[in-house]
Amino acid sequence: MTGFKVAQALEHARHEREHLPESITVDNGIEFCSRALEAWAMTNEVQLCFIRPGRPVENGFIESFNGRLRDECLNVEWFTSLDDARQKPTKFREHYNHQRPHSALTDRTPAAFVPLHRPDQKVSRLMGRPLRSLLIEPLECAKTASIEEKRTYTAQNL
């Protein structure tokens, strides 16, 4: 897949979801380091956050999904044609997003979870406690508090 095709897929997702995220965490594959994707990100004011090379755990959610896709679809299906190779993963995606509950989403499907969390809502109140974004920002994107701020926070909570 090329960076141009990634940008096209992101445009498709934008029209489907009606908004874009503030940042996208990606690995250092050539499709994500391309000028086409960089131009798309700058045009749409989306920050690309690259994980450190050789550190796939910094993007654990996608690594977890890739493992499930591989174990539950790609390794168990036999693709007889190109059309078949398109239909079976599409069927898996539909099941994964619309029928299968996810414990990280309080046993909701992603399709049921999305309406509860619109882009204008920074914090939602699920189960009586704040639930922040399910995506963990890598070190390059995270804002760290200074030592003085941490001390102040600790002193206030004693």
C-alpha positions as a LaTeX table, in Angstrom:
\begin{tabular}{lrrr}
\hline
Residue & $x$ (\AA) & $y$ (\AA) & $z$ (\AA) \\
\hline
Met1 & 0.00 & 0.00 & 0.00 \\
Thr2 & 1.33 & 3.44 & $-0.84$ \\
Gly3 & 1.10 & 6.63 & 1.18 \\
Phe4 & $-1.33$ & 7.97 & $-1.40$ \\
Lys5 & $-3.66$ & 5.00 & $-0.83$ \\
Val6 & $-3.39$ & 5.49 & 2.95 \\
Ala7 & $-4.40$ & 9.14 & 2.47 \\
Gln8 & $-7.34$ & 8.03 & 0.31 \\
Ala9 & $-8.43$ & 5.54 & 2.99 \\
Leu10 & $-8.24$ & 8.27 & 5.64 \\
Glu11 & $-10.37$ & 10.56 & 3.45 \\
His12 & $-12.91$ & 7.75 & 3.12 \\
Ala13 & $-12.90$ & 7.32 & 6.91 \\
Arg14 & $-13.35$ & 11.07 & 7.34 \\
His15 & $-16.50$ & 11.07 & 5.21 \\
Glu16 & $-17.80$ & 7.98 & 6.97 \\
Arg17 & $-17.16$ & 9.31 & 10.50 \\
Glu18 & $-17.59$ & 13.04 & 9.74 \\
His19 & $-14.42$ & 14.07 & 11.60 \\
Leu20 & $-10.71$ & 13.40 & 11.92 \\
Pro21 & $-8.61$ & 12.66 & 14.99 \\
Glu22 & $-6.09$ & 15.20 & 16.29 \\
Ser23 & $-3.27$ & 12.67 & 15.90 \\
Ile24 & $-2.63$ & 9.26 & 14.38 \\
Thr25 & $-0.01$ & 6.89 & 15.78 \\
Val26 & 1.82 & 4.95 & 13.07 \\
Asp27 & 4.90 & 2.79 & 12.69 \\
Asn28 & 7.81 & 3.69 & 10.44 \\
Gly29 & 6.64 & 1.82 & 7.36 \\
Ile30 & 7.26 & 3.46 & 3.99 \\
Glu31 & 3.54 & 4.09 & 3.48 \\
Phe32 & 3.44 & 6.23 & 6.64 \\
Cys33 & 6.72 & 8.08 & 5.99 \\
Ser34 & 5.65 & 9.13 & 2.50 \\
Arg35 & 5.28 & 12.71 & 1.31 \\
Ala36 & 1.71 & 12.00 & 0.20 \\
Leu37 & 0.61 & 11.10 & 3.72 \\
Glu38 & 2.60 & 13.95 & 5.24 \\
Ala39 & 0.92 & 16.41 & 2.85 \\
Trp40 & $-2.51$ & 15.00 & 3.71 \\
Ala41 & $-1.78$ & 15.28 & 7.44 \\
Met42 & $-0.57$ & 18.88 & 7.16 \\
Thr43 & $-3.54$ & 19.88 & 4.99 \\
Asn44 & $-5.98$ & 18.35 & 7.48 \\
Glu45 & $-4.09$ & 19.46 & 10.62 \\
Val46 & $-3.62$ & 15.89 & 11.84 \\
Gln47 & $-0.41$ & 15.14 & 13.72 \\
Leu48 & 1.42 & 11.96 & 12.70 \\
Cys49 & 3.06 & 10.35 & 15.74 \\
Phe50 & 5.68 & 7.77 & 14.84 \\
Ile51 & 6.54 & 5.00 & 17.26 \\
Arg52 & 10.21 & 4.36 & 17.89 \\
Pro53 & 11.68 & 1.79 & 15.48 \\
Gly54 & 11.55 & $-1.73$ & 16.88 \\
Arg55 & 8.98 & $-0.79$ & 19.56 \\
Pro56 & 5.62 & $-2.16$ & 18.38 \\
Val57 & 4.31 & $-2.12$ & 21.97 \\
Glu58 & 4.08 & 1.68 & 21.68 \\
Asn59 & 1.11 & 1.06 & 19.40 \\
Gly60 & $-0.32$ & $-1.87$ & 21.33 \\
Phe61 & $-3.94$ & $-1.49$ & 20.22 \\
Ile62 & $-3.14$ & $-2.04$ & 16.56 \\
Glu63 & $-0.71$ & $-4.83$ & 17.38 \\
Ser64 & $-3.47$ & $-6.53$ & 19.36 \\
Phe65 & $-5.92$ & $-6.11$ & 16.48 \\
Asn66 & $-3.36$ & $-7.38$ & 13.95 \\
Gly67 & $-2.88$ & $-10.51$ & 16.08 \\
Arg68 & $-6.62$ & $-11.13$ & 16.21 \\
Leu69 & $-7.02$ & $-10.56$ & 12.48 \\
Arg70 & $-4.17$ & $-12.95$ & 11.76 \\
Asp71 & $-5.30$ & $-15.65$ & 14.25 \\
Glu72 & $-9.05$ & $-15.49$ & 13.63 \\
Cys73 & $-9.23$ & $-14.70$ & 9.92 \\
Leu74 & $-6.06$ & $-14.89$ & 7.86 \\
Asn75 & $-4.69$ & $-18.12$ & 9.37 \\
Val76 & $-8.00$ & $-20.00$ & 9.29 \\
Glu77 & $-9.40$ & $-18.95$ & 5.91 \\
Trp78 & $-8.49$ & $-20.30$ & 2.50 \\
Phe79 & $-8.78$ & $-17.66$ & $-0.21$ \\
Thr80 & $-9.71$ & $-19.07$ & $-3.60$ \\
Ser81 & $-9.73$ & $-15.81$ & $-5.55$ \\
Leu82 & $-9.01$ & $-12.11$ & $-5.19$ \\
Asp83 & $-12.72$ & $-11.46$ & $-4.69$ \\
Asp84 & $-12.81$ & $-14.11$ & $-1.95$ \\
Ala85 & $-9.74$ & $-12.48$ & $-0.33$ \\
Arg86 & $-11.72$ & $-9.22$ & $-0.17$ \\
Gln87 & $-15.02$ & $-10.68$ & 1.05 \\
Lys88 & $-13.78$ & $-12.77$ & 3.99 \\
Pro89 & $-11.79$ & $-10.01$ & 5.75 \\
Thr90 & $-14.73$ & $-7.64$ & 5.15 \\
Lys91 & $-17.02$ & $-10.15$ & 6.85 \\
Phe92 & $-14.54$ & $-10.40$ & 9.74 \\
Arg93 & $-14.43$ & $-6.59$ & 10.06 \\
Glu94 & $-18.22$ & $-6.34$ & 10.11 \\
His95 & $-18.41$ & $-9.00$ & 12.83 \\
Tyr96 & $-15.55$ & $-7.41$ & 14.82 \\
Asn97 & $-17.11$ & $-3.92$ & 14.73 \\
His98 & $-20.85$ & $-4.64$ & 14.90 \\
Gln99 & $-21.44$ & $-7.95$ & 16.69 \\
Arg100 & $-18.49$ & $-8.76$ & 18.91 \\
Pro101 & $-18.39$ & $-7.09$ & 22.34 \\
His102 & $-15.03$ & $-5.76$ & 23.54 \\
Ser103 & $-14.13$ & $-5.79$ & 27.22 \\
Ala104 & $-12.09$ & $-2.56$ & 26.80 \\
Leu105 & $-15.34$ & $-0.88$ & 25.70 \\
Thr106 & $-17.30$ & $-2.11$ & 28.72 \\
Asp107 & $-18.54$ & $-5.09$ & 26.69 \\
Arg108 & $-19.97$ & $-2.97$ & 23.88 \\
Thr109 & $-19.29$ & $-3.33$ & 20.19 \\
Pro110 & $-17.24$ & $-0.52$ & 18.62 \\
Ala111 & $-20.32$ & 0.49 & 16.63 \\
Ala112 & $-22.32$ & 0.89 & 19.85 \\
Phe113 & $-19.45$ & 2.68 & 21.60 \\
Val114 & $-18.85$ & 5.37 & 18.94 \\
Pro115 & $-22.15$ & 7.28 & 19.41 \\
Leu116 & $-21.37$ & 7.66 & 23.11 \\
His117 & $-18.10$ & 9.46 & 22.37 \\
Arg118 & $-18.34$ & 12.30 & 19.93 \\
Pro119 & $-15.26$ & 14.36 & 19.03 \\
Asp120 & $-16.54$ & 17.38 & 20.96 \\
Gln121 & $-16.64$ & 15.31 & 24.17 \\
Lys122 & $-13.16$ & 15.21 & 25.67 \\
Val123 & $-14.22$ & 13.22 & 28.74 \\
Ser124 & $-17.23$ & 10.97 & 29.11 \\
Arg125 & $-18.67$ & 9.51 & 32.28 \\
Leu126 & $-18.95$ & 5.78 & 31.88 \\
Met127 & $-19.57$ & 3.75 & 34.99 \\
Gly128 & $-19.37$ & 6.91 & 37.12 \\
Arg129 & $-15.72$ & 7.68 & 36.41 \\
Pro130 & $-13.97$ & 9.66 & 33.70 \\
Leu131 & $-12.96$ & 7.63 & 30.68 \\
Arg132 & $-10.29$ & 9.30 & 28.58 \\
Ser133 & $-9.29$ & 8.33 & 25.05 \\
Leu134 & $-8.62$ & 4.64 & 24.58 \\
Leu135 & $-5.57$ & 5.46 & 22.50 \\
Ile136 & $-2.31$ & 5.93 & 24.36 \\
Glu137 & $-0.10$ & 8.61 & 22.87 \\
Pro138 & 3.52 & 7.63 & 22.27 \\
Leu139 & 6.33 & 9.50 & 23.94 \\
Glu140 & 6.79 & 11.82 & 20.96 \\
Cys141 & 3.22 & 13.14 & 21.30 \\
Ala142 & 2.74 & 13.02 & 25.05 \\
Lys143 & 3.05 & 16.18 & 27.09 \\
Thr144 & 4.98 & 15.50 & 30.26 \\
Ala145 & 4.53 & 17.51 & 33.43 \\
Ser146 & 7.55 & 19.18 & 34.93 \\
Ile147 & 8.95 & 17.91 & 38.22 \\
Glu148 & 7.63 & 21.03 & 39.96 \\
Glu149 & 4.08 & 20.39 & 38.64 \\
Lys150 & 4.26 & 16.78 & 39.85 \\
Arg151 & 5.38 & 17.91 & 43.31 \\
Thr152 & 2.58 & 20.49 & 43.49 \\
Tyr153 & 0.02 & 17.88 & 42.45 \\
Thr154 & 1.35 & 15.39 & 45.03 \\
Ala155 & 1.33 & 18.01 & 47.79 \\
Gln156 & $-2.26$ & 19.03 & 47.00 \\
Asn157 & $-3.48$ & 15.43 & 47.19 \\
Leu158 & $-1.91$ & 14.61 & 50.57 \\
\hline
\end{tabular}
